[in-house]
Amino acid sequence: MRTASGWKRWVGGLAAAGLLVGCQTVPVYGNPEPSSPEQPPHHFFTVEWWTRLVAPSLLEYAPREQARPAYDEKNERVIALTRDGYVRSIGAEGKEAWNYRVGNRFYAGATVHEGTVYVPGTDGVLHALDAKTGAPRWKYVAGEALGTAPVIEGDLVLVSSLSDTLFAVKRDTGALAWLYRRDAPAGFTIHRTSAPVVRGQSVWVGFSDGALVSLELADGGVRWEKSLAPGSGGSGQFVDVDTTPVLDNAGHVYAASYTGGLYCLDADTGDVVWNSVAQGITSLLLHGDVVVATGDDRLDAYMADNGRLIWSRSLEERAGLDAVLTKGLLLVPVQRSLIFVDPRTGKTRLTWNPAEGVSAPARVVGSKVYVLSNNGYLYALRLDGRSG
């Protein structure tokens, strides 16, 4: 439901740019920010619906929504985790089907699998909810704030904490199967967390001491570990490997240390294939032969086979977060806005700021994109761009 204040904010921005057409479906031609006078002759997306999930607070400064929306395919609903501590299941036209209160803000989105919603709480609890009704099925008390979307593999649920612990929980009961923990380094670290990635019977995950570790899926046993910190000493500040590792089909794994740069390693042995010294990288996207790296004030594209830089662009002191590639465009949240980037050149095709900007990565479902803005509005966009 749209309140008067939310409606005025949205309509004011569009009306100033001369873009308002109707009440429910809003064609957006280029940049809806009033500060952008020039509009391209074609549009990139249409806003099909939007709904406010979080009421504004008078004392809140610079609100941030960080949890990526999830999608419940069976019930055709979006699962949104918001800064007021609620899990919400949102159906067609933005209507709420159910909500569940955790009580703490979230740093990562939920995962929906076979009728269950797995919610990583910063209250230190992994919650399993019925996707249709929101009723609790089980809880696992980790005792540490959880910071990644759960990964489902076989009968296990894998989730990382903000305190350098990877938990493996049994999917049917919520009982602990195993955990792997590393000691955090002395000094300051980046407030992000690497999510595990699984292929076959192996797991790869990064830690704040600069290590990338490969584990056995069955019991959490260490296959190998590699320091990506500068000098491979694992000491110093901001050596975190907060990128979720990405795997190609040639037996390589890609990850980055905040100060140690981007690495390509042999996925079976941990041997280094190549290293780029670019710093500040916090997330990676692999598409074909190209690795797209986002991070503090930068967005880069590298050749996956040798690490050669294809293009690099500044984000003007903004922190780029997890990008998605769809319809021939990169969608990159940079906190103040969502930018649409040409993946061939790195040039911005569109900047969209739905009031207070966007920090949470977008969720793509077919030709739809679900975006949770920093002021707690959930938007359903229909993409009109070309694939490729």
Buried (B, 14 or more C-beta within 10 A) or exposed (E): EBEEEBEEBBBEBBEBBEBBEEEEEBBBBBBBBBEEEEBEEEBBBBBBBBBBBBEBEEEEEEBBBBBBBBBBEEBEBBBBBBBBBBBBBBBEEBEBBBBBEBEBBBBBBBBBBEEBBBBBBBBBBBBBBBBBEBEEBBBBEBEBBBBBBBBBBEEBBBBBBBBBBBBBBBBEEBEEBBBBBBEBBEEEBBEBBBBBBBBEEBBBBBBBBBBBBBBBBBEBEEBBBBBBBBEEEBBBEBBBBBBBBBBBEEEBBBBBBBBBBBBBBBBEEBEEBBBBEBBBBBBBBBBEEBBBBBBBBBBBBBEBBEBEEBBEBEBEEBBBBBBBBBBBBBBBBBBBBBBBBEBEEBEBBBBBBBBBBBBBBBBBBEBBBBBBBBBBBBBBBBBBBEEE
